[in-house]
Amino acid sequence: MKNVVLIGMPGSGKSTLGVLLAKAIGYSFIDTDLVISRKADMTLQKILDTKGLDYFLELEQEVGEDLECDHTVIATGGSMVMSDKAMQHLAKNGIVLYIDVPLDEIKRRVTNIRTRGIAFHKGDTLDDVFDERVPLYEKYADISVVFENAADIEKTVDKMVEKLNDVL
């Protein structure tokens, strides 16, 4: 049985939706951001602040490439799609589901871009991150679900289950 690999922008709801989706389909749940944090023994933001973006992206790629599980919903960090090797590995035994959230909603949800542990280049804005990553999310996605409003979380999980039933 395949895993479900959630991709999307920071603030798209991967972790929140992932837990609910895992419960709905009877899968385990892993958040790669937590795996990275545990592996480095520091928060994502501290990794970025002390070790730098390149180190963070290498560590994220390593976690993505090394992850071995089944029957698991995997919430990836928003920048996991920047590693083709990691995404190829995750997709090999998984359905990649892109949680598509419009930029204006991402901006409403993510107010702490400089302290949240988001991997981005110095001087980049949330607009820049969005513009860089959306084509990658679309490239790797097997299926996608639009999640515009946090009030519709249950409806979004239902849509995810429905789309997954078509491919699992």
C-alpha positions as CSV (number, residue, x, y, z in Angstrom):
1,M,0.0,0.0,0.0
2,K,1.3,3.4,-0.9
3,N,2.1,6.4,1.3
4,V,0.4,9.7,0.8
5,V,3.0,12.5,0.4
6,L,1.7,16.0,1.1
7,I,3.4,18.9,-0.6
8,G,2.5,22.6,-0.6
9,M,3.5,26.0,0.6
10,P,4.3,26.8,4.3
11,G,1.0,27.5,5.9
12,S,-0.9,25.3,3.4
13,G,-2.0,23.0,6.2
14,K,0.1,19.9,5.4
15,S,0.7,19.0,9.1
16,T,-2.9,19.8,10.3
17,L,-4.6,18.1,7.3
18,G,-2.1,15.3,7.4
19,V,-3.0,14.2,10.9
20,L,-6.7,14.3,10.0
21,L,-6.2,12.5,6.7
22,A,-4.1,9.8,8.4
23,K,-6.9,9.2,10.9
24,A,-9.5,9.2,8.1
25,I,-7.7,6.5,6.1
26,G,-6.2,4.5,8.9
27,Y,-2.5,5.4,8.2
28,S,0.4,6.5,10.3
29,F,1.6,10.1,10.2
30,I,5.1,11.6,9.8
31,D,6.0,15.3,9.6
32,T,9.5,15.6,7.9
33,D,10.0,19.0,9.6
34,L,9.9,17.3,12.9
35,V,12.3,14.6,11.7
36,I,14.8,17.3,10.5
37,S,14.5,19.1,13.8
38,R,15.1,16.0,15.8
39,K,18.0,14.9,13.6
40,A,19.7,18.3,14.0
41,D,18.6,18.6,17.6
42,M,17.4,22.2,17.0
43,T,14.4,24.0,15.6
44,L,14.2,24.6,11.8
45,Q,14.7,28.3,12.3
46,K,17.8,27.7,14.4
47,I,19.2,25.4,11.7
48,L,18.7,28.1,9.1
49,D,20.1,30.9,11.4
50,T,23.2,28.9,12.5
51,K,24.0,26.5,9.7
52,G,22.5,28.3,6.7
53,L,20.1,27.6,3.9
54,D,22.3,25.2,1.9
55,Y,22.9,23.0,5.0
56,F,19.2,23.0,5.7
57,L,18.3,22.0,2.2
58,E,20.9,19.2,2.3
59,L,19.5,17.9,5.6
60,E,16.0,18.1,4.2
61,Q,17.0,16.1,1.1
62,E,18.7,13.5,3.2
63,V,15.6,13.1,5.3
64,G,13.4,12.8,2.2
65,E,15.8,10.3,0.5
66,D,16.2,8.1,3.6
67,L,12.5,8.0,4.7
68,E,11.2,4.4,4.6
69,C,7.7,3.7,5.6
70,D,4.4,2.4,4.3
71,H,0.7,3.2,5.0
72,T,1.9,6.6,6.1
73,V,0.8,10.2,5.4
74,I,4.0,12.2,5.1
75,A,3.7,16.0,5.6
76,T,6.8,17.4,3.9
77,G,8.4,20.7,4.5
78,G,7.4,23.3,2.0
79,S,10.9,23.2,0.4
80,M,11.2,19.4,0.0
81,V,10.2,19.9,-3.7
82,M,13.5,21.7,-4.2
83,S,15.2,18.3,-4.1
84,D,14.5,16.1,-7.1
85,K,16.2,13.2,-5.4
86,A,14.1,13.4,-2.3
87,M,10.9,13.8,-4.3
88,Q,11.7,10.9,-6.6
89,H,12.3,8.7,-3.6
90,L,9.1,9.8,-1.8
91,A,7.0,9.4,-5.0
92,K,8.4,5.9,-5.7
93,N,6.1,4.5,-2.9
94,G,3.6,7.2,-2.6
95,I,0.9,9.3,-4.1
96,V,2.0,12.9,-4.1
97,L,-0.9,15.2,-3.1
98,Y,-0.5,19.0,-3.5
99,I,-2.4,21.2,-1.1
100,D,-3.1,24.2,-3.3
101,V,-3.7,27.4,-1.3
102,P,-3.9,30.8,-3.0
103,L,-1.1,33.3,-2.3
104,D,-3.4,35.8,-0.5
105,E,-4.5,33.0,1.9
106,I,-0.9,31.9,2.5
107,K,0.0,35.5,3.3
108,R,-2.9,35.7,5.8
109,R,-1.8,32.5,7.5
110,V,2.0,33.0,7.5
111,T,2.8,36.2,9.3
112,N,6.2,35.1,10.7
113,I,8.2,34.2,7.6
114,R,11.5,35.3,9.2
115,T,11.0,33.2,12.4
116,R,8.9,30.2,11.3
117,G,11.7,28.0,9.9
118,I,10.9,28.6,6.2
119,A,13.8,27.9,3.8
120,F,14.2,30.9,1.5
121,H,17.0,33.1,0.1
122,K,18.0,36.3,1.9
123,G,15.9,39.1,0.6
124,D,13.1,36.9,-0.8
125,T,9.5,37.6,0.1
126,L,6.6,35.1,0.4
127,D,5.6,36.1,-3.1
128,D,9.1,35.0,-4.3
129,V,8.9,31.7,-2.5
130,F,5.4,31.1,-3.9
131,D,6.5,31.9,-7.5
132,E,9.5,29.6,-7.2
133,R,7.8,26.7,-5.7
134,V,4.3,26.5,-7.2
135,P,5.7,25.1,-10.5
136,L,7.6,22.4,-8.5
137,Y,4.4,21.5,-6.6
138,E,2.6,21.2,-9.8
139,K,5.4,19.1,-11.4
140,Y,5.5,16.5,-8.6
141,A,1.8,16.3,-7.8
142,D,-0.2,13.2,-8.8
143,I,-3.3,14.9,-7.5
144,S,-4.2,18.2,-5.9
145,V,-6.8,19.7,-3.6
146,V,-7.6,23.3,-3.2
147,F,-7.7,24.4,0.5
148,E,-8.8,28.0,0.5
149,N,-10.5,28.4,3.9
150,A,-9.5,26.9,7.2
151,A,-13.1,26.8,8.2
152,D,-13.5,24.1,5.5
153,I,-10.9,21.7,7.0
154,E,-13.3,18.8,7.2
155,K,-14.5,19.3,3.6
156,T,-10.9,19.5,2.5
157,V,-10.1,16.2,4.2
158,D,-13.2,14.6,2.6
159,K,-12.0,15.9,-0.8
160,M,-8.5,14.4,-0.2
161,V,-10.0,11.0,0.8
162,E,-12.2,11.1,-2.3
163,K,-9.3,11.8,-4.7
164,L,-7.1,9.2,-3.0
165,N,-9.8,6.6,-3.3
166,D,-9.6,7.0,-7.1
167,V,-5.8,6.3,-7.1
168,L,-5.0,4.0,-4.2
